[in-house]
Amino acid sequence: QVQLVESGGDLVQPGGSLRLSCTTSGFTFSKYYMNWVRQAPGKGLEWVAGITSTGGFTAYADSVEGRVTISRDNAKNILYLQMNGLKPEDTAMYYCDKDGVRGQGTQVTVSS
């Protein structure tokens, strides 16, 4: 079955950086569009970024455009999210998403 395991979340100061990873299994990773989504405390799910199966096209939410880069390694079946210039409003649980299926998430907290 589809398994998505997110990692890399941490407590960081404003302006800091993190790289999130999503290790996948149970499906042919290289054939699927993948997304990162997040959920802040008390709020609904927010789409963050998406990437085509080959990595040739990416898209970002306005709230993260210019600060975040989504990428993938199809040889290793891993999805990444490089986050720079982190802001307190980026605090959330981050999930990788395949067609609505998500892992357990990784917590990102941005605070001084």
GUKOL-205017 format. One line per 10 residues: number of its first residue (from 1); their letters; for each residue x, y, z of C-alpha. Coordinates in nm, 4 decimals, always signed. Example, Ala and Ser with C-alpha at 12.3 -4.5 7.8 and 13.67 -1.06 7.14 Angstrom:
1 = as = +1.2300:-0.4500:+0.7800 ~ +1.3670:-0.1060:+0.7140
This chain:
1 = qvqlvesggd = +0.0000:+0.0000:+0.0000 ~ +0.1009:+0.3619:-0.0367 ~ +0.3335:+0.4776:+0.2389 ~ +0.4550:+0.8341:+0.2848 ~ +0.6953:+0.9165:+0.5662 ~ +0.7774:+1.2814:+0.6239 ~ +1.0823:+1.4002:+0.8168 ~ +1.3021:+1.7037:+0.8699 ~ +1.0726:+1.9262:+1.0702 ~ +1.2188:+2.1178:+1.3608
11 = lvqpggslrl = +1.2039:+2.4306:+1.5735 ~ +1.3827:+2.7127:+1.3932 ~ +1.4196:+3.0873:+1.4380 ~ +1.2583:+3.3312:+1.1953 ~ +1.4726:+3.3595:+0.8854 ~ +1.6009:+3.0067:+0.9233 ~ +1.5945:+2.7181:+0.6790 ~ +1.4803:+2.3593:+0.6780 ~ +1.4698:+2.0776:+0.4252 ~ +1.1772:+1.8428:+0.4577
21 = scttsgftfs = +1.1861:+1.4939:+0.3076 ~ +0.9135:+1.2469:+0.2200 ~ +1.0221:+0.8889:+0.1701 ~ +0.7706:+0.6962:-0.0359 ~ +0.6901:+0.3333:-0.1094 ~ +0.4081:+0.1157:-0.2350 ~ +0.3609:+0.2883:-0.5696 ~ +0.5579:+0.3951:-0.8751 ~ +0.6744:+0.7318:-0.7444 ~ +0.8145:+0.8486:-1.0766
31 = kyymnwvrqa = +0.4709:+0.8397:-1.2398 ~ +0.2877:+1.0701:-0.9996 ~ +0.2400:+1.4407:-0.9429 ~ +0.3201:+1.5092:-0.5786 ~ +0.2291:+1.7882:-0.3400 ~ +0.3266:+1.9310:-0.0072 ~ +0.0421:+2.0576:+0.2095 ~ +0.0376:+2.1976:+0.5607 ~ -0.1981:+2.2488:+0.8491 ~ -0.1449:+2.5222:+1.1035
41 = pgkglewvag = -0.2943:+2.4914:+1.4520 ~ -0.6682:+2.5500:+1.4386 ~ -0.6731:+2.5913:+1.0599 ~ -0.7553:+2.3779:+0.7587 ~ -0.5203:+2.2130:+0.5141 ~ -0.3287:+2.4528:+0.2906 ~ -0.1650:+2.3482:-0.0340 ~ +0.1996:+2.4590:-0.0372 ~ +0.3653:+2.3285:-0.3536 ~ +0.3356:+2.0706:-0.6302
51 = itstggftay = +0.5695:+1.9023:-0.8747 ~ +0.5118:+1.7007:-1.1899 ~ +0.6204:+1.3396:-1.2179 ~ +0.9465:+1.4238:-1.3925 ~ +1.0145:+1.7333:-1.1858 ~ +0.9946:+1.9498:-1.4929 ~ +0.7236:+2.1793:-1.3612 ~ +0.6615:+2.3137:-1.0134 ~ +0.3956:+2.5359:-0.8612 ~ +0.3773:+2.7247:-0.5337
61 = adsvegrvti = +0.1233:+2.8934:-0.3126 ~ +0.1542:+3.2703:-0.3055 ~ +0.2294:+3.2509:+0.0669 ~ +0.5569:+3.0628:+0.0056 ~ +0.6553:+3.1679:-0.3489 ~ +1.0218:+3.2656:-0.3624 ~ +1.1065:+3.1084:-0.0274 ~ +1.0344:+2.7423:-0.0924 ~ +1.1571:+2.4900:-0.3492 ~ +0.9949:+2.1548:-0.4128
71 = srdnaknily = +1.2043:+1.8837:-0.5742 ~ +1.2169:+1.5087:-0.6120 ~ +1.4613:+1.2241:-0.6593 ~ +1.2842:+0.9611:-0.8653 ~ +1.5753:+0.7181:-0.8287 ~ +1.5384:+0.7256:-0.4503 ~ +1.1583:+0.7755:-0.4380 ~ +1.1952:+1.0841:-0.2198 ~ +1.0154:+1.4172:-0.2311 ~ +1.1788:+1.7283:-0.0829
81 = lqmnglkped = +1.0761:+2.0733:+0.0314 ~ +1.3548:+2.3260:+0.0852 ~ +1.2282:+2.6110:+0.2979 ~ +1.4233:+2.9349:+0.3411 ~ +1.3400:+3.2643:+0.5069 ~ +1.1003:+3.0912:+0.7431 ~ +0.8351:+3.3029:+0.9132 ~ +0.6258:+3.2373:+1.2240 ~ +0.3239:+3.1943:+0.9976 ~ +0.4954:+2.8939:+0.8395
91 = tamyycdkdg = +0.4453:+2.7074:+1.1662 ~ +0.2406:+2.3985:+1.0801 ~ +0.2386:+2.0245:+1.0367 ~ +0.3695:+1.9517:+0.6891 ~ +0.2528:+1.6551:+0.4840 ~ +0.3456:+1.5146:+0.1484 ~ +0.0405:+1.4266:-0.0517 ~ -0.0319:+1.1800:-0.3295 ~ -0.3852:+1.2056:-0.4575 ~ -0.5138:+1.2943:-0.1122
101 = vrgqgtqvtv = -0.3133:+1.0297:+0.0700 ~ -0.0782:+1.1777:+0.3304 ~ +0.1741:+1.0550:+0.5792 ~ +0.1888:+1.1302:+0.9499 ~ +0.3450:+1.4687:+0.8891 ~ +0.6470:+1.6521:+1.0238 ~ +0.6175:+1.9530:+1.2537 ~ +0.7750:+2.2848:+1.1587 ~ +0.7788:+2.5505:+1.4277 ~ +0.9187:+2.8953:+1.3584
111 = ss = +0.9738:+3.0966:+1.6717 ~ +1.2354:+3.3075:+1.8425
